[in-house]
């Protein structure tokens, strides 16, 4: 089923079609660029999206008769997506593209075909699925990055504001900020090291081994103790019995079993947990990268109220940035997330600043 062809398109129709043409061309380019950075199934999916956008582009070209001599510029969002697609990871582009696909103009466009309207709805779900994959891959490391940097920002801002409010010298505020940076970063690094090392040791102590299977040939097939091993690992009774019977039969026939070994996870748990040293160093650096920002005014020689104001501005920009990034990746409103992050950070700093004023007055 095709869209009705206008007997005589108006100038407004042609301008609208030209705008659709440019948007479809830009979106197709975005998916094409993303596909070039991928392999396997994701590459095929993105390539299919690019092909569909080219079909939509051709529809508007057919209605226009030929490509106009002068085309309008693509919208800001489309141009931003195209720019990001060639320079950043696909997750940011896909999250923004998901929002763009959700607002298709074809629902009210009488010259768009029903197939094109359906395509746009399907594209939204496809992009949402691809973005969800990226979010899942990114969630652990992104959470750690945001937590580490944000912790450094807020805790050290609170520290230097609280110390500064007592009226002490700028050099003491600077020393306190550097000390807070090092103490916090070392604490974060040590905590991550102990956490990851402990988790790896715990996994090693619970890992299945081949001891039970190697003794399978000597078991009584009717009094099946091996089934208890599988039941202890969470396998249902009937499945555990069936597995153990296969193992015992193969062992008694002298067949070295290669595909029915002890039940192991489909993935390497140690790889998922990661390296303890990598976790420790990354946590140290992430915390330090946030904690250094509130100290910068004092490092560059500012003091008093001017240093406090500059520290608040710098930290405020950083908090807004991390909050907006969380909003973009989570599919939520970036401004709301940014303001929430700012309110939390400044709220904590305000409390310590007030305490510093109280102690400063008391000392006087």
N, C-alpha and C positions, 0 to 999 in steps of 0.2 A: 504494500500500500504506500503510495507516494503522496506528498503534500500537493495541494492545488496550485497550479501554475497561474500566476497573475496574467490577465490579458494585457495590461499595460502597467508595469511597475512604476510607482511614484518615485521621485527623487529620495523621499524619506525611506522607502523600501530598499532602494539600492545602497543608501548609506548604511542602513542597518545590516544588510547582507555583507557588505564590505567589512563591517566591524566583526561580524561573526566569522568571516573568512580569516581575518587576522588572528582572532582569538584561537580558532581551531589550529591554525598553522603554528602558533606559539606553543600551545599545549602539546601538539604532536612532537615539536622539537624538544620539549621538556622530557617527555617519556622516552624519546629516542636517545637523549643524552644519558638518562638514568640507565637505560638498557645497556648502553655501551660500557657502563661501569660494573655490570652484574654478569653472572654466569648462571647456567642451568635454568631451573624453573622460573625464578624471578625475572631473568632476562627475557624469557619467552613471554611471560605475562606482560611486562612493560612494552615489549615490541608489539604485542597484539593491541595494546592501548594506543600506541602510536599509529598503527595501521587504521584503527577505527577513527581516530581524529583526522587522518588523511581522507577517509571516505566522507566525513562530514565537511571537510574543506572543499572537496570536489563538488558536493551538493550545491554549495553557495556559488562556486565558480560557474556551474552549469546555469544557475538562475541568472547570474550576472552576464552570461554570454561569453565573457572574457575577463581576464584580470584587469581591474581598473588601473589607469595610468597613475593614479595617486591613491594610496591606501592610508587609512588612519593608523595611528599608533595603537599598539595593544595596550590594554589596561595596565595600571601600575602593578597589580598583583601578578598578572601573567608575565610581565617583564622581570619582576623580582624573582619569580620561580625559574625563569629561563636563566637568569644570571646565577642563581644559587645552584642550579642543576649541574653547571660545569665547574663549580668550585668547592662545593661542600658535600657532605655525606647525604645520602638519599633520604634519611629519616626526616630531616627538616623540610625538605622539598615535598615529600609525600604527605606530611602532616598538613602543610599549607594547601597542597593540591586537594586533599580530602575536603577541606572547607570550600574550596572553589567548585568542586564537582557537585557539592550539595546545593549550590545555587544556580541551577541551570536555567537559562532564559527561554529554553525551548518549550517549557510547559505552557507558555502563553503565546508562543510564536506560531502563527497559523501556517507559515511556509516551511516549518520543520516537519519532517516525516515522523510518523509514530515510532518507526525503528530508531530514529535519532533520539527521541525522547526516552525510549527504553534504554538505549545505549548509555545515556548520561546517568540514569539511575543505577545501572549495572556498574558503570565506571566508579561511581561513588563507593559502592560496596567493595569493589576490587581494590581500589586505592586504600580504603579503610583497612582491609585485610593486610595489605602490604605494609602499611604504616604500623599496624599492630605487631607484625613480625619484628619490625625494627625497634619498636618500643620494648618488646620483650628482650631482645638482644642487648638493648642499651640500659635497661632498667637498673641492673645491679651496679654497673660502673657509674651511671649517671647519678644514682642516689648517693653513692659514696662521694662523687665529686661535688655535688651540691651541698651535701652535709658537711664535708670537710672545709670547703671554702667559706660557706655561710657561717660555720662555727667560728672560724678564724676571724671573720669580719665582725660578728656581733660581740664575741667575748673580748676581743682586744679593744674594740671601740668602747665597750662598757668599762674596761679597765682604765684606759687612758683618760676618759671623761671623768670617771670617778676620782682618779688620782689628781687630775688637773683641777677639778672643782675644789679641792682642799686648799689651793693656793700655793702649792709647792713650786719649786723652780722648774723651768722647762727641761733642764737636763735630767731631773729626776723623773719627769713624765716620760721622756724619751727612753731612759733606762728601764722604767717599768714596762713600757710598751715592747721593747726588745726582749726583756725577760719573759713577758707574757707570751710573746711569739714563740720563743724557744721552748718554754715550759709546755705550752699547749701542743706544739708540733711534735715534741718528743713524746708527750703523753699519748697523742693520737697514734703515732708510729708504733710505740711500744704496745699499745692496746691492740692494734691490728695484728702485729706480729704474734702476740700471745694467742689472740682469738683464732687466727688462721692455723697456727702451728697446733693448737689444741684440737681443732676440728679435723686436721689431717691425721693426728694421732688417734683420734676417736674412730675415724673411718678405717684406719689400718687395723685397729683392734677388732672391728666387726666384719672385716672382709672375709668372704667365703674362701675355702681352700679345697684342694682335691683329696684330702686325707680319707674322707668317707667314701668317695668314689673308688679310690685305689683298693679299698678293702671289700668292694662289692662282690668280687668273685667268691669270697668265702662265706657270704651271708646265706641264710636259709631263705629261699624265695617265698616260702609260705609264712615264716615269722619275720616280717620285713621291718627291720630296724631302720633301714635307710629312709623309709618314708617319713620317719619321725624328724629326720634332718630337714626335709623339705617343709614339713608342717611347722617346724620351729621358725622357718624363714617366711612364714605367712602364706604358704601354698595350701589350697583347700585339700581336704582328705583324699578325695577321689583322684584329683590330678597328681597329688604327691605320690599316691600308690602307683599310678600308671607310670610316672617318670621313673620311680625306683625300680619297678619291674623291668622296664626297658634297659636300665643300666645294668642290673644284675644279669639279665639274659645275655647281654653283649659281653659282659665280663667273663661269664662262664663259658662262652663260646670262644674266648681268647681274642675277641675283637677289641682293638684299642679304640676307645670311644673318643671322638674328636668334636662331635657336635652336640652332645647331650651332657656336657659337664655341669658342674655346680651352678646353681642359679646365680647369675651375676647381673648387675645393672647394665642396661643397654649403653650406658655412657661411663666415662671414667670420672668417678666422683672427685678424685684428686685434682683433675684438670679443672673441674667446675669450681672447686674451692680456691684454686690458684696458689701462687707462691707466697710464702709468709714474708720473705724479704721484699718482694714486689709490692705487696699490700702495705707493708710498713713504710717503705720509701715514698710510695704514692700518697699515703695519708699524711706523712710529714710535709711533703711539698704542697699538697692541696690546702692544708691548714695554714701553712706559712704564706701561701699566695694570698689568702684572704686577710690574715693577721697583719701583713705588712702595710696594707692600705691605710688603716687609721693612724699609723705611726709616721707616714710620709710627711705631713706638715712639720712635725718636730725635727725630722731628719734634715729638712731643707731650711731650718732655722727660724720657722715661725714660732710664736709663743702666745700665751694668753688666749683671749677670745678669738682672735683671727685664726689661730691653729685649730681651735675647736670647731669653728664654722667650716673651715676647709675640710677637716676630717669628716664632718657630717655630710658635706656635699659629696666627697669622694665615695664614702661608704654608701650613701643613699643611691648614687648612680650604680654601684656594684650590686646592691640589693635589688634595685629595680630590674637590672639586667638578668640576674639569676631567676628572679620571680617570673619575668616575662618568658624566659626560656622554658621554665617549668610549664607555664601555661600553654605555650606553643606545642610542646611535645605531648602534653596530656590532652590536647584538643580543647582545653578550656580557654576562657578569655584572658589573653596575656596581661591586659591592664589590671584586671582584678587580682590576678596572682602576683603581679609586681607590687601593687599597693599593699597587699597582705604581707608580703615579705618585708616591705619597708616598715610597716606598722609594727611588726614583731621585733625587728632589729632595733628600731628607734625606741620602742617601748622598754626593752631591756636596758638600753643605754641611758634612757631618762631616769630609770630607777637608781642606777648606780651614780649618776650625776647628782641627783638629789641627796643621796647618802653622803657623797663627797662634800656637798655644800654644808650639810648638817655637821659633819665631823670637822670641816674647816672652821666653821663658826665656833664650834665647841673648843677647838684648839686655841683660837684667839681669845 
